[in-house]
């Protein structure tokens, strides 16, 4: 480990914290539907959309109606993407003349991008046309991200609104208005600015398919191009992660310099960090938001420190052979160990899944940290929207535990947390371990599942465990050794991604509706404080205990066993 490496990590953390409040303020303006400077240009577009679609943005929705509209919207988008991929061979903007994408791969990809997972069982440049990349996939990068933020807004309103029976049924906003405003006033303008920065940094943005060049040896080579910069911007900002190229952000056309690498990492985290502040502002106490962000940063920095240490320490078996230094296998020289380790933690702490190094080539413990980040539910900042509402589910359980300790009904930001909210939170949190461990166990004993891993033993098990963890957590990164483009894995991972997204969202919205129907309860002398260090520690403990106790046996069979084998010199 080096001073430069630690400086990079601390500089990233410091800049992120500085950006949290201004980004949170902008998000809060959108949350409240207030006018912004962008309304001068984009206001007519917003109003035109409502008129064309026949939507009244002021019509409030209860949680059931909000959930139904959200589900129908995503189902239609999924079917649209499936159709685009299946018809790719006859659609325009296909300079390479690529044929239709296969049925099971189209199924997997359509679900993957709908759920903000962006798992890719294919090489982007050799499978998808420019039209499929732009119309079939990038549209999801915007709308799945906007859906996640809208859902976070809905839960914020559940905590923030003080209901009285004479006002009628409790409501949590309007799904269509939320998605439209988030797309128009946040994601679109930010991505335009970021895309221009990428283009200036050397990232291609063209509809050309490829250019032919001569190498230094005189051979001919075809270099594939495409509208990369625009997709790269929303890929990171929306925590989508799907790469235009198979190598993802390790490819120099997606991530050419150390500066673009730094900007990509900030893009992944910045909205999630801002949403923490927005939550505090929405409930009338910004210290609540800072407490959440503090707990996230504790988990993030510990994970980053372990990953960096493991990769910098390298492989003792190579050291014994006279090859000193850290583990550079699978990493780009232009980034090095520190930036690669930091990127791996950022992308898996959020539900992004972009990679600038191959996680399959990390040391056992270095690869375990990205895996564990996802198994925690990706609540360490997390995906846009999904991270904060997932974190608040753990907060509900934490105040329940605190209520048991102080002997009174638990309260959080002025709302009593009762049996209904706790049951729904447990139901949502239980989705990840049930599906991850269930599908991993199934794939570890079936011939179709065992045909996927490249390696045998603990590392092969880790490849399977990582795939289903990534799918259910809606991350999309992979241990590169798994061959997933098969009917078995495409179908099972598609189901896993759908369950991991929407079987958490629906209970969460039910919690939002339940909280919105409650009256405000001011904190009293016996209330458990939820803004100080004790609360941050309790949150971190609850998250680690639930994640650790649930997944420790799986981790013991995979990366922990792999690490023990490495230090004993057993490399096969």
C-alpha positions, 0 to 999 in steps of 0.5 A, spaced: 500 500 500 502 506 498 501 514 500 498 515 493 493 510 494 490 512 500 490 519 498 486 517 492 481 513 497 481 519 502 480 524 496 474 521 493 471 520 500 472 528 501 469 530 494 463 525 495 461 528 502 462 535 499 457 534 493 452 530 498 449 537 500 448 541 493 446 534 490 441 533 495 438 540 495 437 539 487 434 532 489 429 535 494 427 541 489 425 535 484 422 531 490 417 537 492 416 539 485 419 546 485 421 550 479 428 550 478 432 554 473 432 548 468 424 549 467 425 555 463 427 550 457 424 543 460 418 546 463 414 546 456 417 539 455 414 536 461 407 539 460 407 537 453 409 530 456 403 530 461 398 533 455 400 527 450 400 522 455 393 524 459 396 525 466 395 530 471 401 530 475 397 533 481 393 527 482 396 523 488 396 516 488 396 511 494 401 506 495 397 500 491 396 505 485 403 507 485 406 500 485 401 498 479 403 503 475 410 502 476 410 495 475 406 496 468 411 501 466 416 496 467 413 490 464 411 494 458 419 497 457 421 490 458 417 487 452 419 493 448 426 491 449 425 484 448 422 486 441 428 490 439 433 485 440 429 480 437 428 484 431 435 487 431 437 484 424 432 488 420 432 494 424 436 500 422 443 503 425 446 496 424 453 498 421 456 491 422 450 487 420 448 483 426 443 478 426 437 478 431 439 476 439 437 469 441 431 468 445 433 466 452 439 472 451 434 477 449 429 475 455 435 475 460 437 482 457 431 485 457 429 483 464 437 485 466 436 492 464 429 493 466 431 492 473 437 496 473 442 490 473 445 490 466 448 483 467 451 482 460 451 475 458 454 477 451 460 482 449 456 488 447 460 490 441 459 483 438 452 482 439 448 489 439 447 494 434 448 501 435 440 501 435 439 496 440 445 499 445 441 506 444 434 504 443 433 498 447 438 499 452 440 506 454 433 508 454 432 503 460 439 506 463 435 513 464 428 510 466 430 504 471 434 509 474 429 514 474 424 509 477 429 507 483 429 515 485 422 515 484 421 509 489 425 513 494 421 519 494 415 515 495 418 512 501 421 519 503 413 521 503 411 516 507 416 518 513 415 525 512 407 526 511 403 527 517 396 524 515 389 526 518 383 522 517 379 528 514 384 529 509 382 522 505 386 516 504 394 517 505 398 518 498 405 518 497 406 522 490 404 521 483 409 515 479 409 519 472 410 526 475 416 523 479 419 519 473 418 525 468 421 530 473 427 526 475 429 524 468 428 531 465 431 535 471 436 531 473 439 525 469 438 528 462 442 535 463 447 531 468 448 526 463 449 531 457 455 535 461 458 528 463 458 526 456 461 532 453 467 531 458 468 524 456 468 526 449 473 531 450 477 525 454 477 521 448 471 517 449 468 515 442 461 518 440 459 516 433 454 512 429 460 509 425 461 501 426 468 501 426 474 504 422 480 500 419 487 501 421 494 499 420 498 496 426 505 497 427 507 490 424 503 492 418 497 488 419 490 490 418 485 491 424 478 493 425 477 498 431 469 498 433 466 504 435 459 507 437 455 512 441 459 510 447 460 517 451 452 518 451 451 511 454 457 511 459 454 517 462 448 514 464 451 508 465 455 511 471 450 516 474 444 511 473 448 506 477 446 501 471 453 499 469 452 495 462 458 496 458 458 498 451 464 494 450 465 487 453 471 489 457 466 494 460 470 500 464 477 497 463 476 498 455 480 505 453 474 507 449 470 507 455 475 509 461 481 512 457 484 516 463 485 516 471 481 522 471 475 519 467 476 513 472 475 518 478 469 521 475 466 515 473 467 513 481 464 519 483 458 519 478 456 512 481 456 514 488 453 522 488 446 521 487 446 516 492 450 520 497 445 526 495 439 522 497 441 521 504 441 529 505 434 529 501 431 524 506 433 528 512 431 535 509 424 531 507 423 529 514 425 536 517 432 534 520 438 534 516 442 530 521 438 524 520 440 524 513 448 525 515 447 519 520 445 515 514 451 517 510 456 516 516 453 509 517 454 508 509 461 511 509 463 507 515 462 500 511 465 503 505 471 505 508 472 498 512 471 495 505 475 499 501 481 498 506 480 490 506 480 490 498 486 495 498 490 491 503 488 484 500 490 486 493 496 490 495 499 484 499 499 480 493 499 472 492 505 469 497 506 463 492 508 468 487 512 471 492 516 465 494 517 464 487 521 471 487 515 475 484 514 480 489 509 486 489 501 486 489 496 483 485 496 486 478 492 480 474 486 482 471 488 490 472 489 495 467 496 498 468 493 505 467 489 505 474 494 500 478 492 497 484 489 502 489 484 505 483 482 498 481 480 496 488 477 502 490 473 502 483 471 495 485 468 497 492 464 503 489 461 499 483 459 493 488 457 498 494 452 501 489 448 497 484 452 499 478 456 493 476 461 497 472 468 494 472 475 497 471 478 490 473 476 483 473 474 481 479 475 474 478 482 475 478 482 479 485 485 475 491 480 471 494 479 476 500 479 482 495 474 479 491 470 477 497 469 484 499 465 486 492 461 480 493 459 481 501 457 489 499 452 486 494 450 481 499 448 486 504 443 489 499 447 494 496 445 499 501 452 502 502 450 508 498 447 503 493 444 504 487 440 510 485 434 510 490 434 503 491 440 504 496 437 509 500 430 505 501 434 499 502 438 502 507 431 505 511 429 498 511 434 496 515 433 502 519 426 500 521 429 493 524 434 497 527 429 502 531 425 496 532 431 493 536 432 499 540 425 499 542 426 492 545 432 495 549 428 501 551 422 498 553 417 502 548 414 502 542 420 504 537 419 511 533 423 513 527 423 520 525 416 522 528 413 515 526 411 509 530 414 503 527 409 497 529 408 490 527 406 491 520 412 495 518 417 490 521 414 484 518 414 488 511 421 490 512 423 483 514 419 480 508 423 485 503 430 484 506 429 476 506 428 476 499 436 476 497 438 471 502 432 466 500 433 467 492 441 468 492 442 461 497 437 457 494 439 458 486 446 458 488 445 451 491 441 449 486 446 451 481 452 447 485 448 440 484 445 440 477 449 439 471 447 445 467 449 449 473 456 446 474 457 447 466 458 454 467 464 455 472 471 455 469 474 453 475 473 447 480 473 447 487 472 454 492 473 459 486 468 455 482 463 455 487 465 463 488 463 464 481 456 461 481 455 465 488 457 471 485 453 471 479 446 470 483 448 475 488 450 480 483 443 478 479 439 478 485 442 485 488 441 488 481 448 489 480 450 486 474 458 485 475 461 478 474 466 473 476 469 473 469 470 465 469 462 463 469 460 462 462 453 465 463 450 465 456 446 458 456 439 457 457 439 455 464 443 461 467 440 466 462 433 464 465 435 463 472 438 469 472 433 473 469 428 470 474 433 472 480 433 479 477 426 480 477 425 477 484 431 481 487 428 488 484 420 488 485 419 483 490 423 488 495 419 494 492 412 492 493 413 491 500 417 497 501 411 501 498 407 498 502 411 500 508 411 507 505 403 507 505 402 505 512 407 510 514 403 516 510 397 514 514 400 515 521 400 521 525 406 525 527 409 523 534 414 528 537 420 525 540 420 524 548 425 523 553 424 515 552 425 516 545 432 512 542 436 518 539 437 516 531 442 522 529 448 520 533 454 515 534 450 510 538 445 510 532 450 510 527 454 504 530 447 500 531 445 501 524 452 498 522 451 492 527 444 490 524 447 490 517 453 486 518 450 481 523 444 480 518 449 480 512 454 476 516 450 471 519 446 469 513 451 469 508 457 466 512 457 459 510 457 461 503 463 465 504 466 460 508 465 455 502 467 460 497 472 466 498 474 464 505 476 457 503 480 459 497 484 464 501 486 458 506 488 454 500 492 460 497 496 461 504 497 453 504 500 453 497 494 449 494 493 453 487 489 448 483 
